[in-house]
Amino acid sequence: MKATQETTWDCLNKTLFDFYSQKKLDHYFLRDENYLSVAFKEIEKIWIHNYDKISTINYVMLSEAPLWGERKSYIYNPNIKNTQFFYRSDLEFCLKEKIKNKIEFINKLNSIGFIILDISPFPLNEKDTNINYKEISKKDYRYLLKKTVPIFLALKISLILKKKSRNMKIFYRYGRVRNAFGNILEEFFFKKGINSILR
């Protein structure tokens, strides 16, 4: 998996470099790339760790990308408290049972076959990168997504399809993600034979 991860990052890195060049941000690239490459590899390691714990995938929640940063903020990081992205109380309500802490929360997600899939491989944020999701234009975001979906998302979906249940459901965490990028994502999913996206 490590070799695949390295190859994936090399391809993503080229896309990122081209984008920074287009935006005349070349002089920031090395600093940003250093943070992004390390963050990407750590995030992938955590995601794969949880993927390996799921026997059958029943639910796929589409998100954007972790903020990560110095705190390593990520839904699958057991050392970071739940945020409004997905509170423990939300899962407690759905399962009708109490969940003690973040570790139990993650274990519960895995046990019910619930996986969170980021649509973007880049954990951009206001502190660590010169481009961030709050300020990037919709046009630029769509450009990056179109370039990275065949590299990053394709690999993740191939793994998910190996464990998909007969009635696997895919849904968006945020309506704005669906509204802005739904056509790109759903065209990609359709080509992969996935038609079970809930709108």
N, C-alpha and C positions, 0 to 999 in steps of 0.2 A: 504493500500500500504506500510505503514511503516513496518509492520510485515514481509511482503514479502521481502522488502529491507534488513531487518536485517538477515533473513534466507539466502538470496542470498549472503550477505557479509560473513556470517559464513562459507558457502561452499567455497567461493572464497579464504577466509583467510587460510583455510586448504591447498588448492592448493599452495598458495603463501608460506606458511611455509615449505611445503615439498620441494618446489623448492629452497628456501634459504638454507635448510638443505643439499640438494644435492650439492649445490655450496659452501658449508662450509662458509656460510654467516650468520649463526645463530645469531651471536653477534650483527648484524645490524638489525635483524628482528623487534624487538619491536619498535625501532625508526621509521623505514620505515612503519611498519604496522599502527602506530598511525597516520601518515600523510595520508596514502592511504585510511584508513577506513573513516576518516573525509571527504577527498576529494571525495571519491566514493559516499557517501551519499548526499553531496551537489550537485554533478553533476547529480545524479539520480533525485533529487528533481527538478532541473532546466529542465531536459529533459522531465520529466513527465508533468511539467507545460506547456511546449510547445506542447507536444503530445495531451494534453487535449484541446488545442485550434484548433486542426485540425479536420475537420469533415470527410474528405475523403483523404486518402493518395494516391497520384499519383506518387511520386518520392521518392526513398530511395537512399541516397548517402552514400556509405560505406567508412568510414574513419578508422583511427587507434585508437587513444585515445587522450583526451585533454592533453596538457602539464600541465595545472592547475598551481600548485606552489603557491607562495605567492601572485602573481597578479591575481590568479584564471582565467587564460587564457583558454577561452572556447568560441566556436562559438556562443553559446546561452547565454553567459553572456553579458547583454546589456551595462555593464560598461567598457567593453574591446573593443577597436577599431578592425575593421576588419583587418585580416592579409592576407598574400598570400594564405592561405588555401582557403579563399573565400572572395574576395574583393566585396565591394558594387557595384563597376563599372561592375563586371562580371554579377551580377543579373540585373543591369540597362540595360546592353546590351541585355540580354535575353528577358526582359520584355518591352524594348523600353520605359522606363519611369524613371524619376529621383527619387532617394531614398535619403531622407534628412540625416538620421542618422542610428545608429546601431539598435535602437528600431524599426524603420520603416522597416529596412532590415529584422529583425526577424519576424515581423508581416506579411511581404510580403511572406516570405517562408511558414509560416503557412497558409496563405490565399490561396496559390496555391497548398497546400497539399504536400509540400516538407519537408522531414524529414531527418536529418543526424543521421546515426547509426554507433557508434563506434564498432569496432570488438573486442577490448580489454577493459576490465573493469578497468585496472590499469593505472592511470595517472603518469607513470614513467617519471622522468626527471633527469638531471645531478646534480641538486642541492639538491633535497629532498629525493632521493632514491639511493641506491648503485647499482641498476640495471637501465639502461635506454635504450630507443629504438635506440639510436645512436650506442651503443656499444654491445648490446645483439646479440648473434649469431643467424643466421637464424634457426639453429637446436633448440636452446632454446626457441626462439619466437614461433616456430611451436609447441613445447611441451606445452607451456603455453596456446596457442590458442586451441589446441585439448582438454585440460583439462577444459577450461572455456567456450567454445562454448555451451556445453549442459546445462550449468548453467546460464550464463549471456545472451548470444545471444538468447537462446531459449525463455527466458522470454520476451525479447524485440520483437522478431518476433511474438510471440503469441498476443501481443498487436497490432502490426502493421497489422496483418491479420484481426483483428476485424474491421479495418477501410479501408482496401485496396480497391482501385478502380478496375474496371474490367480490365483495361490496366495498372496497376501499373508497373513502371519500376524501376529496381534496377541497380545501376552502381557504379563503383569504382572511388574514387577521385584520387587515385594514381595507375599508372600502376604497380609500384613495389609491391604494396599490392596484386594486382591481380596475378602477376607472382609468388610471394612467397607463397601465402596462398589461391589462388583461388580454388585449388582442395579440400581443407578442407572446405571452406565456401560453395562452390557450391554443394558439397555432402550433407552438412547439409540442405541447402535450398531445394534441390531436395526431401529430405525426408519429408520436410514440404509442399511439393506440389507447390514449387515456381520454375518456369522455365524461368522467365522473366529477367535474369541478362544480361545486355549489356556488351559485351567485347570490 
